[in-house]
């Protein structure tokens, strides 16, 4: 019975049942190649998430720069309009 269990643990990668890219829960991994493959898969997953996060942060920074630029222009226009209103009110009196 222990020999059958050991044979299951050293199964080839294509015969494994995987859930979300990982061996099925509760199954011990004893094959070094399988451990290395699992570690590399997790590293690749983290790297891809990191890349997606980098893209999202860059897009957010670009949007923030655009918002700051538009806000500055609007503030300048508001200042000009308030000066014109003040001049017009002085001219009326």
PDB file of N, CA, C and O in Angstrom:
ATOM      1  N   UNK A   1       0.811  -1.190   0.000  1.00  0.00           N
ATOM      2  CA  UNK A   1       0.000   0.000   0.000  1.00  0.00           C
ATOM      3  C   UNK A   1       0.856   1.256   0.000  1.00  0.00           C
ATOM      4  O   UNK A   1       0.488   2.237  -0.646  1.00  0.00           O
ATOM      5  N   UNK A   2       1.985   1.261   0.701  1.00  0.00           N
ATOM      6  CA  UNK A   2       2.870   2.417   0.710  1.00  0.00           C
ATOM      7  C   UNK A   2       3.562   2.595  -0.627  1.00  0.00           C
ATOM      8  O   UNK A   2       3.878   3.721  -1.011  1.00  0.00           O
ATOM      9  N   UNK A   3       3.806   1.494  -1.352  1.00  0.00           N
ATOM     10  CA  UNK A   3       4.423   1.596  -2.656  1.00  0.00           C
ATOM     11  C   UNK A   3       3.503   2.315  -3.639  1.00  0.00           C
ATOM     12  O   UNK A   3       3.981   3.093  -4.465  1.00  0.00           O
ATOM     13  N   UNK A   4       2.207   2.073  -3.567  1.00  0.00           N
ATOM     14  CA  UNK A   4       1.247   2.738  -4.449  1.00  0.00           C
ATOM     15  C   UNK A   4       1.228   4.229  -4.150  1.00  0.00           C
ATOM     16  O   UNK A   4       1.185   5.042  -5.073  1.00  0.00           O
ATOM     17  N   UNK A   5       1.257   4.594  -2.888  1.00  0.00           N
ATOM     18  CA  UNK A   5       1.258   6.004  -2.495  1.00  0.00           C
ATOM     19  C   UNK A   5       2.501   6.699  -3.030  1.00  0.00           C
ATOM     20  O   UNK A   5       2.409   7.818  -3.534  1.00  0.00           O
ATOM     21  N   UNK A   6       3.660   6.060  -2.930  1.00  0.00           N
ATOM     22  CA  UNK A   6       4.900   6.648  -3.418  1.00  0.00           C
ATOM     23  C   UNK A   6       4.852   6.812  -4.934  1.00  0.00           C
ATOM     24  O   UNK A   6       5.352   7.803  -5.467  1.00  0.00           O
ATOM     25  N   UNK A   7       4.262   5.860  -5.620  1.00  0.00           N
ATOM     26  CA  UNK A   7       4.162   5.950  -7.077  1.00  0.00           C
ATOM     27  C   UNK A   7       3.269   7.120  -7.477  1.00  0.00           C
ATOM     28  O   UNK A   7       3.531   7.770  -8.489  1.00  0.00           O
ATOM     29  N   UNK A   8       2.233   7.399  -6.715  1.00  0.00           N
ATOM     30  CA  UNK A   8       1.350   8.529  -7.019  1.00  0.00           C
ATOM     31  C   UNK A   8       2.083   9.850  -6.874  1.00  0.00           C
ATOM     32  O   UNK A   8       1.842  10.775  -7.649  1.00  0.00           O
ATOM     33  N   UNK A   9       2.968   9.955  -5.904  1.00  0.00           N
ATOM     34  CA  UNK A   9       3.691  11.199  -5.651  1.00  0.00           C
ATOM     35  C   UNK A   9       4.717  11.512  -6.726  1.00  0.00           C
ATOM     36  O   UNK A   9       5.090  12.672  -6.902  1.00  0.00           O
ATOM     37  N   UNK A  10       5.178  10.507  -7.445  1.00  0.00           N
ATOM     38  CA  UNK A  10       6.188  10.740  -8.472  1.00  0.00           C
ATOM     39  C   UNK A  10       5.578  10.672  -9.873  1.00  0.00           C
ATOM     40  O   UNK A  10       6.264  10.345 -10.842  1.00  0.00           O
ATOM     41  N   UNK A  11       4.303  10.979  -9.971  1.00  0.00           N
ATOM     42  CA  UNK A  11       3.634  10.953 -11.268  1.00  0.00           C
ATOM     43  C   UNK A  11       4.237  12.002 -12.191  1.00  0.00           C
ATOM     44  O   UNK A  11       4.761  13.020 -11.737  1.00  0.00           O
ATOM     45  N   UNK A  12       4.159  11.744 -13.479  1.00  0.00           N
ATOM     46  CA  UNK A  12       4.676  12.705 -14.453  1.00  0.00           C
ATOM     47  C   UNK A  12       3.778  13.936 -14.476  1.00  0.00           C
ATOM     48  O   UNK A  12       2.597  13.828 -14.145  1.00  0.00           O
ATOM     49  N   UNK A  13       4.304  15.114 -14.859  1.00  0.00           N
ATOM     50  CA  UNK A  13       3.528  16.344 -14.821  1.00  0.00           C
ATOM     51  C   UNK A  13       2.220  16.303 -15.608  1.00  0.00           C
ATOM     52  O   UNK A  13       1.247  16.934 -15.195  1.00  0.00           O
ATOM     53  N   UNK A  14       2.166  15.566 -16.752  1.00  0.00           N
ATOM     54  CA  UNK A  14       0.943  15.569 -17.541  1.00  0.00           C
ATOM     55  C   UNK A  14      -0.144  14.688 -16.924  1.00  0.00           C
ATOM     56  O   UNK A  14      -1.296  14.776 -17.349  1.00  0.00           O
ATOM     57  N   UNK A  15       0.163  13.869 -15.970  1.00  0.00           N
ATOM     58  CA  UNK A  15      -0.840  12.998 -15.360  1.00  0.00           C
ATOM     59  C   UNK A  15      -1.424  13.603 -14.080  1.00  0.00           C
ATOM     60  O   UNK A  15      -2.337  13.023 -13.493  1.00  0.00           O
ATOM     61  N   UNK A  16      -0.917  14.748 -13.640  1.00  0.00           N
ATOM     62  CA  UNK A  16      -1.374  15.357 -12.403  1.00  0.00           C
ATOM     63  C   UNK A  16      -2.703  16.058 -12.614  1.00  0.00           C
ATOM     64  O   UNK A  16      -2.989  16.575 -13.694  1.00  0.00           O
ATOM     65  N   UNK A  17      -3.501  16.066 -11.570  1.00  0.00           N
ATOM     66  CA  UNK A  17      -4.735  16.852 -11.576  1.00  0.00           C
ATOM     67  C   UNK A  17      -4.390  18.182 -10.935  1.00  0.00           C
ATOM     68  O   UNK A  17      -3.880  18.220  -9.815  1.00  0.00           O
ATOM     69  N   UNK A  18      -4.662  19.270 -11.634  1.00  0.00           N
ATOM     70  CA  UNK A  18      -4.319  20.587 -11.113  1.00  0.00           C
ATOM     71  C   UNK A  18      -5.558  21.434 -10.962  1.00  0.00           C
ATOM     72  O   UNK A  18      -6.506  21.331 -11.741  1.00  0.00           O
ATOM     73  N   UNK A  19      -5.532  22.266  -9.952  1.00  0.00           N
ATOM     74  CA  UNK A  19      -6.593  23.240  -9.721  1.00  0.00           C
ATOM     75  C   UNK A  19      -5.920  24.596  -9.657  1.00  0.00           C
ATOM     76  O   UNK A  19      -5.069  24.827  -8.798  1.00  0.00           O
ATOM     77  N   UNK A  20      -6.296  25.506 -10.568  1.00  0.00           N
ATOM     78  CA  UNK A  20      -5.669  26.833 -10.644  1.00  0.00           C
ATOM     79  C   UNK A  20      -4.163  26.743 -10.792  1.00  0.00           C
ATOM     80  O   UNK A  20      -3.436  27.547 -10.208  1.00  0.00           O
ATOM     81  N   UNK A  21      -3.685  25.783 -11.560  1.00  0.00           N
ATOM     82  CA  UNK A  21      -2.254  25.667 -11.820  1.00  0.00           C
ATOM     83  C   UNK A  21      -1.470  25.039 -10.693  1.00  0.00           C
ATOM     84  O   UNK A  21      -0.240  25.019 -10.735  1.00  0.00           O
ATOM     85  N   UNK A  22      -2.154  24.524  -9.679  1.00  0.00           N
ATOM     86  CA  UNK A  22      -1.468  23.922  -8.546  1.00  0.00           C
ATOM     87  C   UNK A  22      -1.938  22.482  -8.386  1.00  0.00           C
ATOM     88  O   UNK A  22      -3.055  22.146  -8.777  1.00  0.00           O
ATOM     89  N   UNK A  23      -1.087  21.627  -7.809  1.00  0.00           N
ATOM     90  CA  UNK A  23      -1.516  20.246  -7.592  1.00  0.00           C
ATOM     91  C   UNK A  23      -2.747  20.232  -6.695  1.00  0.00           C
ATOM     92  O   UNK A  23      -2.973  21.151  -5.907  1.00  0.00           O
ATOM     93  N   UNK A  24      -3.534  19.173  -6.831  1.00  0.00           N
ATOM     94  CA  UNK A  24      -4.762  19.112  -6.039  1.00  0.00           C
ATOM     95  C   UNK A  24      -4.426  19.170  -4.549  1.00  0.00           C
ATOM     96  O   UNK A  24      -3.396  18.653  -4.117  1.00  0.00           O
ATOM     97  N   UNK A  25      -5.302  19.803  -3.773  1.00  0.00           N
ATOM     98  CA  UNK A  25      -5.039  19.978  -2.338  1.00  0.00           C
ATOM     99  C   UNK A  25      -4.863  18.643  -1.619  1.00  0.00           C
ATOM    100  O   UNK A  25      -5.481  17.645  -1.988  1.00  0.00           O
ATOM    101  N   UNK A  26      -4.023  18.631  -0.599  1.00  0.00           N
ATOM    102  CA  UNK A  26      -3.834  17.455   0.208  1.00  0.00           C
ATOM    103  C   UNK A  26      -2.847  16.454  -0.363  1.00  0.00           C
ATOM    104  O   UNK A  26      -2.633  15.394   0.225  1.00  0.00           O
ATOM    105  N   UNK A  27      -2.250  16.768  -1.488  1.00  0.00           N
ATOM    106  CA  UNK A  27      -1.320  15.855  -2.137  1.00  0.00           C
ATOM    107  C   UNK A  27       0.097  16.319  -1.838  1.00  0.00           C
ATOM    108  O   UNK A  27       0.440  17.472  -2.099  1.00  0.00           O
ATOM    109  N   UNK A  28       0.910  15.444  -1.300  1.00  0.00           N
ATOM    110  CA  UNK A  28       2.305  15.783  -1.001  1.00  0.00           C
ATOM    111  C   UNK A  28       3.119  15.765  -2.283  1.00  0.00           C
ATOM    112  O   UNK A  28       2.931  14.911  -3.149  1.00  0.00           O
ATOM    113  N   UNK A  29       4.025  16.724  -2.384  1.00  0.00           N
ATOM    114  CA  UNK A  29       4.907  16.788  -3.552  1.00  0.00           C
ATOM    115  C   UNK A  29       6.282  16.324  -3.105  1.00  0.00           C
ATOM    116  O   UNK A  29       6.882  16.905  -2.201  1.00  0.00           O
ATOM    117  N   UNK A  30       6.777  15.273  -3.744  1.00  0.00           N
ATOM    118  CA  UNK A  30       8.090  14.769  -3.349  1.00  0.00           C
ATOM    119  C   UNK A  30       9.094  14.822  -4.496  1.00  0.00           C
ATOM    120  O   UNK A  30      10.297  14.697  -4.266  1.00  0.00           O
ATOM    121  N   UNK A  31       8.627  15.004  -5.705  1.00  0.00           N
ATOM    122  CA  UNK A  31       9.514  15.047  -6.865  1.00  0.00           C
ATOM    123  C   UNK A  31      10.136  16.442  -6.973  1.00  0.00           C
ATOM    124  O   UNK A  31       9.403  17.421  -7.111  1.00  0.00           O
ATOM    125  N   UNK A  32      11.466  16.560  -6.913  1.00  0.00           N
ATOM    126  CA  UNK A  32      12.114  17.873  -6.998  1.00  0.00           C
ATOM    127  C   UNK A  32      11.760  18.637  -8.269  1.00  0.00           C
ATOM    128  O   UNK A  32      11.650  19.863  -8.243  1.00  0.00           O
ATOM    129  N   UNK A  33      11.582  17.930  -9.372  1.00  0.00           N
ATOM    130  CA  UNK A  33      11.214  18.608 -10.617  1.00  0.00           C
ATOM    131  C   UNK A  33       9.829  19.238 -10.489  1.00  0.00           C
ATOM    132  O   UNK A  33       9.584  20.340 -10.980  1.00  0.00           O
ATOM    133  N   UNK A  34       8.936  18.521  -9.825  1.00  0.00           N
ATOM    134  CA  UNK A  34       7.587  19.026  -9.638  1.00  0.00           C
ATOM    135  C   UNK A  34       7.595  20.248  -8.708  1.00  0.00           C
ATOM    136  O   UNK A  34       6.864  21.212  -8.935  1.00  0.00           O
ATOM    137  N   UNK A  35       8.414  20.198  -7.678  1.00  0.00           N
ATOM    138  CA  UNK A  35       8.544  21.335  -6.762  1.00  0.00           C
ATOM    139  C   UNK A  35       9.098  22.542  -7.521  1.00  0.00           C
ATOM    140  O   UNK A  35       8.594  23.657  -7.383  1.00  0.00           O
ATOM    141  N   UNK A  36      10.134  22.310  -8.320  1.00  0.00           N
ATOM    142  CA  UNK A  36      10.727  23.403  -9.100  1.00  0.00           C
ATOM    143  C   UNK A  36       9.713  23.981 -10.072  1.00  0.00           C
ATOM    144  O   UNK A  36       9.633  25.199 -10.237  1.00  0.00           O
ATOM    145  N   UNK A  37       8.936  23.112 -10.720  1.00  0.00           N
ATOM    146  CA  UNK A  37       7.920  23.577 -11.663  1.00  0.00           C
ATOM    147  C   UNK A  37       6.873  24.425 -10.942  1.00  0.00           C
ATOM    148  O   UNK A  37       6.463  25.469 -11.449  1.00  0.00           O
ATOM    149  N   UNK A  38       6.445  23.982  -9.769  1.00  0.00           N
ATOM    150  CA  UNK A  38       5.460  24.731  -8.995  1.00  0.00           C
ATOM    151  C   UNK A  38       6.013  26.093  -8.571  1.00  0.00           C
ATOM    152  O   UNK A  38       5.318  27.105  -8.660  1.00  0.00           O
ATOM    153  N   UNK A  39       7.250  26.111  -8.116  1.00  0.00           N
ATOM    154  CA  UNK A  39       7.876  27.377  -7.707  1.00  0.00           C
ATOM    155  C   UNK A  39       7.986  28.327  -8.898  1.00  0.00           C
ATOM    156  O   UNK A  39       7.683  29.514  -8.778  1.00  0.00           O
ATOM    157  N   UNK A  40       8.412  27.811 -10.032  1.00  0.00           N
ATOM    158  CA  UNK A  40       8.533  28.663 -11.225  1.00  0.00           C
ATOM    159  C   UNK A  40       7.167  29.187 -11.680  1.00  0.00           C
ATOM    160  O   UNK A  40       7.054  30.335 -12.109  1.00  0.00           O
ATOM    161  N   UNK A  41       6.138  28.354 -11.589  1.00  0.00           N
ATOM    162  CA  UNK A  41       4.793  28.801 -11.956  1.00  0.00           C
ATOM    163  C   UNK A  41       4.333  29.935 -11.046  1.00  0.00           C
ATOM    164  O   UNK A  41       3.730  30.909 -11.497  1.00  0.00           O
ATOM    165  N   UNK A  42       4.628  29.790  -9.763  1.00  0.00           N
ATOM    166  CA  UNK A  42       4.229  30.852  -8.825  1.00  0.00           C
ATOM    167  C   UNK A  42       5.024  32.130  -9.064  1.00  0.00           C
ATOM    168  O   UNK A  42       4.473  33.227  -8.980  1.00  0.00           O
ATOM    169  N   UNK A  43       6.299  31.999  -9.359  1.00  0.00           N
ATOM    170  CA  UNK A  43       7.123  33.175  -9.663  1.00  0.00           C
ATOM    171  C   UNK A  43       6.597  33.866 -10.917  1.00  0.00           C
ATOM    172  O   UNK A  43       6.491  35.092 -10.945  1.00  0.00           O
ATOM    173  N   UNK A  44       6.267  33.101 -11.952  1.00  0.00           N
ATOM    174  CA  UNK A  44       5.706  33.676 -13.180  1.00  0.00           C
ATOM    175  C   UNK A  44       4.389  34.383 -12.897  1.00  0.00           C
ATOM    176  O   UNK A  44       4.124  35.458 -13.434  1.00  0.00           O
ATOM    177  N   UNK A  45       3.567  33.775 -12.054  1.00  0.00           N
ATOM    178  CA  UNK A  45       2.273  34.383 -11.705  1.00  0.00           C
ATOM    179  C   UNK A  45       2.479  35.717 -10.986  1.00  0.00           C
ATOM    180  O   UNK A  45       1.816  36.706 -11.298  1.00  0.00           O
ATOM    181  N   UNK A  46       3.399  35.737 -10.027  1.00  0.00           N
ATOM    182  CA  UNK A  46       3.689  36.975  -9.298  1.00  0.00           C
ATOM    183  C   UNK A  46       4.241  38.030 -10.246  1.00  0.00           C
ATOM    184  O   UNK A  46       3.859  39.197 -10.160  1.00  0.00           O
ATOM    185  N   UNK A  47       5.131  37.640 -11.143  1.00  0.00           N
ATOM    186  CA  UNK A  47       5.704  38.587 -12.103  1.00  0.00           C
ATOM    187  C   UNK A  47       4.643  39.155 -13.029  1.00  0.00           C
ATOM    188  O   UNK A  47       4.670  40.344 -13.347  1.00  0.00           O
ATOM    189  N   UNK A  48       3.712  38.322 -13.464  1.00  0.00           N
ATOM    190  CA  UNK A  48       2.663  38.832 -14.350  1.00  0.00           C
ATOM    191  C   UNK A  48       1.750  39.789 -13.595  1.00  0.00           C
ATOM    192  O   UNK A  48       1.308  40.791 -14.158  1.00  0.00           O
ATOM    193  N   UNK A  49       1.465  39.501 -12.345  1.00  0.00           N
ATOM    194  CA  UNK A  49       0.657  40.424 -11.536  1.00  0.00           C
ATOM    195  C   UNK A  49       1.409  41.724 -11.306  1.00  0.00           C
ATOM    196  O   UNK A  49       0.818  42.804 -11.314  1.00  0.00           O
ATOM    197  N   UNK A  50       2.717  41.615 -11.100  1.00  0.00           N
ATOM    198  CA  UNK A  50       3.544  42.802 -10.902  1.00  0.00           C
ATOM    199  C   UNK A  50       3.531  43.676 -12.152  1.00  0.00           C
ATOM    200  O   UNK A  50       3.438  44.900 -12.061  1.00  0.00           O
ATOM    201  N   UNK A  51       3.624  43.041 -13.317  1.00  0.00           N
ATOM    202  CA  UNK A  51       3.584  43.785 -14.576  1.00  0.00           C
ATOM    203  C   UNK A  51       2.242  44.488 -14.754  1.00  0.00           C
ATOM    204  O   UNK A  51       2.194  45.645 -15.172  1.00  0.00           O
ATOM    205  N   UNK A  52       1.154  43.788 -14.438  1.00  0.00           N
ATOM    206  CA  UNK A  52      -0.173  44.396 -14.546  1.00  0.00           C
ATOM    207  C   UNK A  52      -0.310  45.575 -13.588  1.00  0.00           C
ATOM    208  O   UNK A  52      -0.893  46.601 -13.936  1.00  0.00           O
ATOM    209  N   UNK A  53       0.225  45.423 -12.391  1.00  0.00           N
ATOM    210  CA  UNK A  53       0.170  46.503 -11.409  1.00  0.00           C
ATOM    211  C   UNK A  53       0.994  47.699 -11.871  1.00  0.00           C
ATOM    212  O   UNK A  53       0.570  48.842 -11.699  1.00  0.00           O
ATOM    213  N   UNK A  54       2.159  47.456 -12.453  1.00  0.00           N
ATOM    214  CA  UNK A  54       2.999  48.535 -12.972  1.00  0.00           C
ATOM    215  C   UNK A  54       2.267  49.315 -14.055  1.00  0.00           C
ATOM    216  O   UNK A  54       2.304  50.546 -14.075  1.00  0.00           O
ATOM    217  N   UNK A  55       1.607  48.601 -14.949  1.00  0.00           N
ATOM    218  CA  UNK A  55       0.844  49.260 -16.017  1.00  0.00           C
ATOM    219  C   UNK A  55      -0.280  50.096 -15.425  1.00  0.00           C
ATOM    220  O   UNK A  55      -0.510  51.228 -15.849  1.00  0.00           O
ATOM    221  N   UNK A  56      -0.977  49.538 -14.448  1.00  0.00           N
ATOM    222  CA  UNK A  56      -2.087  50.266 -13.819  1.00  0.00           C
ATOM    223  C   UNK A  56      -1.598  51.518 -13.095  1.00  0.00           C
ATOM    224  O   UNK A  56      -2.242  52.565 -13.166  1.00  0.00           O
ATOM    225  N   UNK A  57      -0.473  51.420 -12.403  1.00  0.00           N
ATOM    226  CA  UNK A  57       0.067  52.573 -11.674  1.00  0.00           C
ATOM    227  C   UNK A  57       0.512  53.661 -12.651  1.00  0.00           C
ATOM    228  O   UNK A  57       0.292  54.846 -12.400  1.00  0.00           O
ATOM    229  N   UNK A  58       1.134  53.268 -13.760  1.00  0.00           N
ATOM    230  CA  UNK A  58       1.551  54.251 -14.768  1.00  0.00           C
ATOM    231  C   UNK A  58       0.343  54.956 -15.374  1.00  0.00           C
ATOM    232  O   UNK A  58       0.371  56.168 -15.589  1.00  0.00           O
ATOM    233  N   UNK A  59      -0.713  54.202 -15.650  1.00  0.00           N
ATOM    234  CA  UNK A  59      -1.936  54.806 -16.192  1.00  0.00           C
ATOM    235  C   UNK A  59      -2.553  55.766 -15.184  1.00  0.00           C
ATOM    236  O   UNK A  59      -3.030  56.840 -15.552  1.00  0.00           O
ATOM    237  N   UNK A  60      -2.542  55.381 -13.929  1.00  0.00           N
ATOM    238  CA  UNK A  60      -3.069  56.250 -12.877  1.00  0.00           C
ATOM    239  C   UNK A  60      -2.235  57.524 -12.747  1.00  0.00           C
ATOM    240  O   UNK A  60      -2.787  58.608 -12.561  1.00  0.00           O
ATOM    241  N   UNK A  61      -0.931  57.402 -12.842  1.00  0.00           N
ATOM    242  CA  UNK A  61      -0.056  58.578 -12.764  1.00  0.00           C
ATOM    243  C   UNK A  61      -0.298  59.514 -13.945  1.00  0.00           C
ATOM    244  O   UNK A  61      -0.324  60.733 -13.773  1.00  0.00           O
ATOM    245  N   UNK A  62      -0.474  58.958 -15.135  1.00  0.00           N
ATOM    246  CA  UNK A  62      -0.773  59.780 -16.316  1.00  0.00           C
ATOM    247  C   UNK A  62      -2.096  60.523 -16.141  1.00  0.00           C
ATOM    248  O   UNK A  62      -2.199  61.705 -16.472  1.00  0.00           O
ATOM    249  N   UNK A  63      -3.092  59.836 -15.625  1.00  0.00           N
ATOM    250  CA  UNK A  63      -4.394  60.469 -15.387  1.00  0.00           C
ATOM    251  C   UNK A  63      -4.265  61.580 -14.356  1.00  0.00           C
ATOM    252  O   UNK A  63      -4.852  62.650 -14.520  1.00  0.00           O
ATOM    253  N   UNK A  64      -3.503  61.336 -13.297  1.00  0.00           N
ATOM    254  CA  UNK A  64      -3.309  62.354 -12.263  1.00  0.00           C
ATOM    255  C   UNK A  64      -2.608  63.588 -12.835  1.00  0.00           C
ATOM    256  O   UNK A  64      -2.969  64.717 -12.504  1.00  0.00           O
ATOM    257  N   UNK A  65      -1.612  63.375 -13.689  1.00  0.00           N
ATOM    258  CA  UNK A  65      -0.917  64.510 -14.318  1.00  0.00           C
ATOM    259  C   UNK A  65      -1.874  65.328 -15.172  1.00  0.00           C
ATOM    260  O   UNK A  65      -1.837  66.558 -15.152  1.00  0.00           O
ATOM    261  N   UNK A  66      -2.730  64.641 -15.923  1.00  0.00           N
ATOM    262  CA  UNK A  66      -3.707  65.348 -16.756  1.00  0.00           C
ATOM    263  C   UNK A  66      -4.676  66.141 -15.892  1.00  0.00           C
ATOM    264  O   UNK A  66      -5.006  67.283 -16.214  1.00  0.00           O
ATOM    265  N   UNK A  67      -5.131  65.548 -14.804  1.00  0.00           N
ATOM    266  CA  UNK A  67      -6.063  66.241 -13.909  1.00  0.00           C
ATOM    267  C   UNK A  67      -5.426  67.474 -13.277  1.00  0.00           C
ATOM    268  O   UNK A  67      -6.066  68.519 -13.169  1.00  0.00           O
ATOM    269  N   UNK A  68      -4.181  67.355 -12.865  1.00  0.00           N
ATOM    270  CA  UNK A  68      -3.472  68.496 -12.267  1.00  0.00           C
ATOM    271  C   UNK A  68      -3.315  69.611 -13.291  1.00  0.00           C
ATOM    272  O   UNK A  68      -3.491  70.784 -12.963  1.00  0.00           O
ATOM    273  N   UNK A  69      -2.988  69.257 -14.521  1.00  0.00           N
ATOM    274  CA  UNK A  69      -2.824  70.250 -15.575  1.00  0.00           C
ATOM    275  C   UNK A  69      -4.136  70.982 -15.856  1.00  0.00           C
ATOM    276  O   UNK A  69      -4.160  72.209 -15.950  1.00  0.00           O
ATOM    277  N   UNK A  70      -5.213  70.233 -15.989  1.00  0.00           N
ATOM    278  CA  UNK A  70      -6.527  70.838 -16.253  1.00  0.00           C
ATOM    279  C   UNK A  70      -6.951  71.701 -15.073  1.00  0.00           C
ATOM    280  O   UNK A  70      -7.491  72.790 -15.268  1.00  0.00           O
ATOM    281  N   UNK A  71      -6.716  71.232 -13.860  1.00  0.00           N
ATOM    282  CA  UNK A  71      -7.080  72.000 -12.669  1.00  0.00           C
ATOM    283  C   UNK A  71      -6.326  73.325 -12.628  1.00  0.00           C
ATOM    284  O   UNK A  71      -6.904  74.364 -12.306  1.00  0.00           O
ATOM    285  N   UNK A  72      -5.036  73.287 -12.954  1.00  0.00           N
ATOM    286  CA  UNK A  72      -4.231  74.517 -12.951  1.00  0.00           C
ATOM    287  C   UNK A  72      -4.765  75.514 -13.981  1.00  0.00           C
ATOM    288  O   UNK A  72      -4.851  76.712 -13.709  1.00  0.00           O
ATOM    289  N   UNK A  73      -5.124  75.010 -15.169  1.00  0.00           N
ATOM    290  CA  UNK A  73      -5.685  75.892 -16.204  1.00  0.00           C
ATOM    291  C   UNK A  73      -7.009  76.496 -15.752  1.00  0.00           C
ATOM    292  O   UNK A  73      -7.265  77.678 -15.978  1.00  0.00           O
ATOM    293  N   UNK A  74      -7.841  75.692 -15.120  1.00  0.00           N
ATOM    294  CA  UNK A  74      -9.128  76.195 -14.639  1.00  0.00           C
ATOM    295  C   UNK A  74      -8.933  77.242 -13.542  1.00  0.00           C
ATOM    296  O   UNK A  74      -9.646  78.244 -13.498  1.00  0.00           O
ATOM    297  N   UNK A  75      -7.981  77.006 -12.676  1.00  0.00           N
ATOM    298  CA  UNK A  75      -7.695  77.985 -11.619  1.00  0.00           C
ATOM    299  C   UNK A  75      -7.234  79.312 -12.227  1.00  0.00           C
ATOM    300  O   UNK A  75      -7.622  80.380 -11.754  1.00  0.00           O
ATOM    301  N   UNK A  76      -6.418  79.246 -13.259  1.00  0.00           N
ATOM    302  CA  UNK A  76      -5.945  80.468 -13.924  1.00  0.00           C
ATOM    303  C   UNK A  76      -7.124  81.200 -14.575  1.00  0.00           C
ATOM    304  O   UNK A  76      -7.201  82.426 -14.501  1.00  0.00           O
ATOM    305  N   UNK A  77      -8.036  80.467 -15.210  1.00  0.00           N
ATOM    306  CA  UNK A  77      -9.210  81.092 -15.825  1.00  0.00           C
ATOM    307  C   UNK A  77     -10.119  81.716 -14.768  1.00  0.00           C
ATOM    308  O   UNK A  77     -10.655  82.804 -14.978  1.00  0.00           O
ATOM    309  N   UNK A  78     -10.294  81.042 -13.644  1.00  0.00           N
ATOM    310  CA  UNK A  78     -11.125  81.581 -12.569  1.00  0.00           C
ATOM    311  C   UNK A  78     -10.519  82.883 -12.039  1.00  0.00           C
ATOM    312  O   UNK A  78     -11.242  83.841 -11.767  1.00  0.00           O
ATOM    313  N   UNK A  79      -9.211  82.916 -11.896  1.00  0.00           N
ATOM    314  CA  UNK A  79      -8.530  84.131 -11.426  1.00  0.00           C
ATOM    315  C   UNK A  79      -8.739  85.275 -12.413  1.00  0.00           C
ATOM    316  O   UNK A  79      -9.021  86.404 -12.012  1.00  0.00           O
ATOM    317  N   UNK A  80      -8.599  84.978 -13.709  1.00  0.00           N
ATOM    318  CA  UNK A  80      -8.816  86.015 -14.730  1.00  0.00           C
ATOM    319  C   UNK A  80     -10.259  86.514 -14.709  1.00  0.00           C
ATOM    320  O   UNK A  80     -10.502  87.718 -14.798  1.00  0.00           O
ATOM    321  N   UNK A  81     -11.205  85.602 -14.593  1.00  0.00           N
ATOM    322  CA  UNK A  81     -12.613  86.000 -14.568  1.00  0.00           C
ATOM    323  C   UNK A  81     -12.938  86.840 -13.335  1.00  0.00           C
ATOM    324  O   UNK A  81     -13.688  87.811 -13.428  1.00  0.00           O
ATOM    325  N   UNK A  82     -12.389  86.481 -12.202  1.00  0.00           N
ATOM    326  CA  UNK A  82     -12.663  87.270 -10.994  1.00  0.00           C
ATOM    327  C   UNK A  82     -12.075  88.683 -11.112  1.00  0.00           C
ATOM    328  O   UNK A  82     -12.664  89.643 -10.614  1.00  0.00           O
ATOM    329  N   UNK A  83     -10.912  88.812 -11.772  1.00  0.00           N
ATOM    330  CA  UNK A  83     -10.339  90.135 -12.005  1.00  0.00           C
ATOM    331  C   UNK A  83     -11.230  90.960 -12.926  1.00  0.00           C
ATOM    332  O   UNK A  83     -11.447  92.147 -12.683  1.00  0.00           O
ATOM    333  N   UNK A  84     -11.753  90.327 -13.994  1.00  0.00           N
ATOM    334  CA  UNK A  84     -12.637  91.031 -14.923  1.00  0.00           C
ATOM    335  C   UNK A  84     -13.921  91.465 -14.229  1.00  0.00           C
ATOM    336  O   UNK A  84     -14.407  92.575 -14.446  1.00  0.00           O
ATOM    337  N   UNK A  85     -14.472  90.581 -13.389  1.00  0.00           N
ATOM    338  CA  UNK A  85     -15.684  90.944 -12.652  1.00  0.00           C
ATOM    339  C   UNK A  85     -15.412  92.120 -11.735  1.00  0.00           C
ATOM    340  O   UNK A  85     -16.226  93.038 -11.646  1.00  0.00           O
ATOM    341  N   UNK A  86     -14.286  92.103 -11.058  1.00  0.00           N
ATOM    342  CA  UNK A  86     -13.931  93.212 -10.165  1.00  0.00           C
ATOM    343  C   UNK A  86     -13.784  94.511 -10.960  1.00  0.00           C
ATOM    344  O   UNK A  86     -14.237  95.559 -10.501  1.00  0.00           O
ATOM    345  N   UNK A  87     -13.165  94.465 -12.136  1.00  0.00           N
ATOM    346  CA  UNK A  87     -13.015  95.659 -12.986  1.00  0.00           C
ATOM    347  C   UNK A  87     -14.365  96.176 -13.461  1.00  0.00           C
ATOM    348  O   UNK A  87     -14.610  97.383 -13.459  1.00  0.00           O
ATOM    349  N   UNK A  88     -15.237  95.262 -13.866  1.00  0.00           N
ATOM    350  CA  UNK A  88     -16.563  95.651 -14.327  1.00  0.00           C
ATOM    351  C   UNK A  88     -17.397  96.297 -13.201  1.00  0.00           C
ATOM    352  O   UNK A  88     -18.130  97.260 -13.427  1.00  0.00           O
ATOM    353  N   UNK A  89     -17.266  95.751 -12.011  1.00  0.00           N
ATOM    354  CA  UNK A  89     -17.996  96.324 -10.878  1.00  0.00           C
ATOM    355  C   UNK A  89     -17.464  97.721 -10.542  1.00  0.00           C
ATOM    356  O   UNK A  89     -18.242  98.605 -10.183  1.00  0.00           O
ATOM    357  N   UNK A  90     -16.159  97.925 -10.654  1.00  0.00           N
ATOM    358  CA  UNK A  90     -15.591  99.266 -10.418  1.00  0.00           C
ATOM    359  C   UNK A  90     -16.064 100.240 -11.495  1.00  0.00           C
ATOM    360  O   UNK A  90     -16.351 101.402 -11.205  1.00  0.00           O
ATOM    361  N   UNK A  91     -16.146  99.760 -12.748  1.00  0.00           N
ATOM    362  CA  UNK A  91     -16.545 100.616 -13.862  1.00  0.00           C
ATOM    363  C   UNK A  91     -18.015 101.023 -13.712  1.00  0.00           C
ATOM    364  O   UNK A  91     -18.366 102.125 -14.132  1.00  0.00           O
ATOM    365  N   UNK A  92     -18.864 100.218 -13.153  1.00  0.00           N
ATOM    366  CA  UNK A  92     -20.267 100.531 -12.964  1.00  0.00           C
ATOM    367  C   UNK A  92     -20.456 101.632 -11.939  1.00  0.00           C
ATOM    368  O   UNK A  92     -21.391 102.422 -12.063  1.00  0.00           O
ATOM    369  N   UNK A  93     -19.619 101.711 -10.954  1.00  0.00           N
ATOM    370  CA  UNK A  93     -19.789 102.696  -9.865  1.00  0.00           C
ATOM    371  C   UNK A  93     -19.275 104.025 -10.228  1.00  0.00           C
ATOM    372  O   UNK A  93     -19.345 104.955  -9.424  1.00  0.00           O
TER     373      UNK A  93
END
